[in-house]
Amino acid sequence: MELPFAESYRIKMVAPIKKSTREQREQWLKEAKNNLFNLKSDQVFIDLLTDSGTGAMSEQQWAAMMLGDESYAGASSYYNLKNAIKNILGFEHFIPTHQGRAAENVLFSVLVEEGDVVPGNSHFDTTKGHIEFRKATAVDCTIDEAFHTELEYPFKGNVDLNKLEKVFAENDASKIKFIIVTITNNTSGGQPVSMQNIKEVSAFAKKKGVMLVMDSARFAENAYFIKTREKGYENKTIKEIVAEMYTYADAMTMSSKKDAIVNMGGFIAMRSKDLFDKAAVFNIMFEGFLTYGGMSGRDMNALAQGLDEGTEFETLESRIKQVEYLGNKLIEWSIPVQRPIGGHAVFIDADKVFPNIPKTEFRAQTLALELYLEAGIRGVEIGAILADRDPVTRENRFGGLEFVRLAIPRRTYTNNHMDVIAAAIKNVFDRRNEITKGVKIVKEAPIMRHFTVELERL
Ligand SMILES: *Cc1c(COP(=O)(O)O)cnc(C)c1O
């Protein structure tokens, strides 16, 4: 008999989580103005809001924390992290920041000016936010396959080179300074970008004389998918694939709270000393001195260790197979999800669950609320609320996908939890025709409104 798959770790420390009643959840949701970000964590049974900073660190990471050097300048922890970045990612220069969006803030302070155009593959919300905040435009050049959720395609994160060419044809060359490729493509469903596509985009960028920046939160999951799906990479290690991916990049921004499995941290890495010098000025202003940049020494030590562990095949296999386990259950029950299942999350297609609710009533948010009411499970809307208003017309952007993302924290929940999640979704799905009304916005911020939006259930 073939042995089933099991995780390549055992559990050493646990934290209790609380169940609640439907009546309690109804009350809490009302108090939270129907925004799941407003819930207290103990009002949530299984928390799939994000896999960012919510993973369980290893014993080696905790041990490394005890050796953190908290010197303001020149700490050994900084050099540990510098070495890890050089050895694993291949970049000579790096700047620590407190998390991924801080890396964007610092780098874009150098690279993005008013009127600029930044093409890429489904820019992450904070990335788009930092571009639009500077009165520049993010243009999504993701391949069309990504928008057909039930179409099986191995690299739905890929950049469409024709769309890229069009952006360059339609805009003044001086307005485009770099292309940003997000690996994996979070917004399109945690979908990977192939090595072939990375190579082609890199060659294109070189031809046009612009930089290629990689938004790298889930770079290791991307490498796992290259290993398991792309011809010629089956026998390479994750570290070999990662090293090759970055030979094509000029710079990277990193949220370390994902694949580097720490609770807080980020960085920018780059080849150019000139870019380093320019970004350094902003880092000192916004984040901290260059040898800590918003992180404590112990955080940098845990991150250095996390980069090493996070690029081991066994770590990635345990994680991605758990996400697949949940996703496959939903597929079995014909619940519409982005396919194939992505690296960090299952994305439910709310347009297909609730075709009877008008799009203007935010289908994905409605589904996320229903799932919380059903079982105390907190997912997140990746749809029209997150898409924000168009910065010029101020109209809602209803054109995109309506997902509920169930992000699975690393090494945190068991497959029993996955079974509960799947059953809860099935229960909501089975009574989908009884749900015909969504939500309306009562109050919203001018940018990145999803974090603080207030909603009313119709
Ligand atoms: C999380 C994330 C960011 C932002 O990082 P934070 O650490 O949350 O600030 C940027 N890009 C991608 C693809 C991400 O997933």
PDBQT file of the ligand as one rigid body, heavy atoms in Angstrom, charges set to zero:
ROOT
HETATM    1  C1  LIG A 501       2.210  40.900   1.359  1.00  0.00    +0.000 C 
HETATM    2  C2  LIG A 501       2.638  41.378   0.066  1.00  0.00    +0.000 A 
HETATM    3  C3  LIG A 501       3.187  42.670  -0.092  1.00  0.00    +0.000 A 
HETATM    4  C4  LIG A 501       3.263  43.676   1.029  1.00  0.00    +0.000 C 
HETATM    5  O1  LIG A 501       3.953  43.199   2.105  1.00  0.00    +0.000 OA
HETATM    6  P1  LIG A 501       3.610  43.575   3.629  1.00  0.00    +0.000 P 
HETATM    7  O2  LIG A 501       4.661  42.843   4.388  1.00  0.00    +0.000 OA
HETATM    8  O3  LIG A 501       2.232  43.097   3.909  1.00  0.00    +0.000 OA
HETATM    9  O4  LIG A 501       3.724  45.041   3.769  1.00  0.00    +0.000 OA
HETATM   10  C5  LIG A 501       3.614  43.031  -1.359  1.00  0.00    +0.000 A 
HETATM   11  N1  LIG A 501       3.489  42.202  -2.397  1.00  0.00    +0.000 NA
HETATM   12  C6  LIG A 501       2.965  40.961  -2.287  1.00  0.00    +0.000 A 
HETATM   13  C7  LIG A 501       2.865  40.077  -3.478  1.00  0.00    +0.000 C 
HETATM   14  C8  LIG A 501       2.516  40.517  -1.058  1.00  0.00    +0.000 A 
HETATM   15  O5  LIG A 501       1.956  39.308  -0.958  1.00  0.00    +0.000 OA
ENDROOT
TORSDOF 0
